[in-house]
Amino acid sequence: MSVGYITSCSNVDSNAVNNAASQKVANSVVQPDNGATRNINFLAFGDGGYHVDYPKEKHIKYPKNKEQFIEAEKADWVEDYRPMSEFDHAPIYVYPNTDIATEQGGAQAVGLAMTEVCREKVCEFALQLGDNIYPDGAGADDGKDDQTRMDDLILAPIKPLIAENPDIMVYSALGNHDWKSSRHGVALQTEWMAKQKNFTLGEQGYYKYTIGEPGNDVEFFVLDTNMLLSGQVFHEVPLNKDGSEGDLPQALKDGSAELEQPEAHELPIQDEDEKQLAWLADGLEKSKAKWKIVYGHHILWSIGGTKYSEGHVLRKLLLPSLCEYADAYVAGHEHDLELLTDDCSLYPNSLDKADDNANLLAKKRAPFPLIISGAAAKMRGKHTPFAEQQEKRYPQYELLWSQSFVWGFAHIELDNTNDLLNVEFYTTPRDGSGKAELAAEFSFEKRTD
C-alpha cells in the first residue's frame, strides 16, 4: 500500500515512524483474561485542535471586535437560510490589550470533562477523530514551531486525562485541516505521534487494530477520509431557501455549484485512495473480531447543512461495506454532537446472502449507527430546515438526537454480555470549568455476525 505522504518527505524518517507506530498498535491488543467476558469502553472526540493562539489567516488579516464578530456570524447564519430564532454563537475571546475578538476554544474544558468521566467509568483508550491541528495542520507557513504547535493543540488538552490514566492510548485519524499545508505537514504529525507514548496514527493515515480477547474483541478500521474525498470529483451545491438540497444541473447552469478542488498535495498518489477502499472492504469481510467499528473524520449523514455533498460521496464509497460487515461508524467534522442511522436499504448485498437463521438475518437488517462527536474544541449550529428536508427526501435516514453550540464528546461501551453498543454523549459548560454533564444515552443491538 502507498505511503505517499511519508516517503515523499525527505526530512522525516519514514522507517522510524512506521516501526514505532506498528509496535504501538501491536502492543495495544489486549490479551485474554482467563476467558472472562469483559466489556470494552472508550472515548470518542474530534476536532479538538483549535486554540485562540493559532487563529485562521482571515482573522489576522481582517480582525473584528466582539460586536463585528457576532454580526458576521449572524450574516453567515442568514445566508445559509437558518432560522434566526435558533441563532447562537460560541463564547467570544478578546485578545489581551486589544479589541480583537475570536471564537473561544473548548479543548481544555473537554479534556477536563473527559478526565472527570473516566474517574467514574472505564476508559481503556480513545478515538481521536481528526482535525487535530487547526487551522492549517503542521508545517503551516505561520512562523510557529511545529513541535510546540502539536504539544499545544494535541497533547496539552488531554494532559489531565493522561495524568490520571497514564496507559491510555489515543488512536488518531486525520482530518481536512490536518492536510491543509502539505504532505510534509501530515508526515510531521505522523512522526510526532510515533514518538508519543499515548498516541498512534498508524503507518499511513489509515490503519486497523484489535482490542479485547478472542470472542469478545473489537477491530477498528481507521480511515483517512480526506484522502478518499480528494480522489473524487464532486460539487458543493447551495441549499434552497426551504433547506432542501439544490439541484445540481440547475446549479451548474447558473454557476452556483462550486467544484471541490483539492490542493495538489492532497491528490492521491499511486491510487492510494482506491487501495484504501479495497483494504477496508477486504479487512471488514475477513475480520474475525466480534465487533467491527470504522471511524474517520468526515460524516456520512449530518444536520449541519454544509457537508452534505461530502456525505453523498462517502456514502457511495463506504456504505456497501459498512452496511454488510460493520457495527458502527464514528466521525467528527461537524462541530456538534449527533446520532443518526441509515437503514442500509440502498445496499442490499447482505440480504442476498440470507442466512437460514432468522435472528442473524434480522441483525443484518438493523439500521447502521452513525455517531458524530466533533465538538471537542469548536461549536457549530444545526440547520433545522435542512434536517427536516433530509427526513422527507431520504427514507433510509433517521436523526435520533443532536445537540449543537456545545463542547463535548462521547463515551462508548461494547457490552459483550448483552451484545449491545452503548453510547453516551457528554457536554461541558461554556464557563470552561470542565464539568462533565450527561446529555444523552442510547443502545444499539450488535448488527454483525
Buried (B, 14 or more C-beta within 10 A) or exposed (E): BBBBBBBBBEEBBBEEBBEBBBEBBEEBEBEEEEEEEBBBBBBBBBBBBBBBEBBBEEBEEEBBBBEBBBEEBBEEBEEBBBEEEBBEBBEBBBEEEEEBBBBBBBBBBBBBBBBBBBEEEEBBBBBBBBBBBBBBBBBBEEEEEBEEBBBBBBBBBBBBBBEEBEEBBBBBBBBBBBBBBBBBBBBBBBBBBBEBEBBBBBBBBBBBBBBBBEEBBBBBBBBBBBBBBBBBEBBBBBBBEEBBBBEEEEBEEEEEBEEBEBEEBBBBBEEBBBBBBEBBBEBBEEBEBBBBBBBBBBBBBBBBBBBBBBBBBBBEBBBBBBBBBBBBBBBBBBBBBBBBBBBBEBBBEBBEEEEEEEEEBEBBBBBBBBBBBBBBBBBBBBBBBBBBBBEEEBEBBBBBBBBBBBBBBBBBBBBBEEBBBBBBBBBBBBEBEBBBEEBBBBEBEBBBE
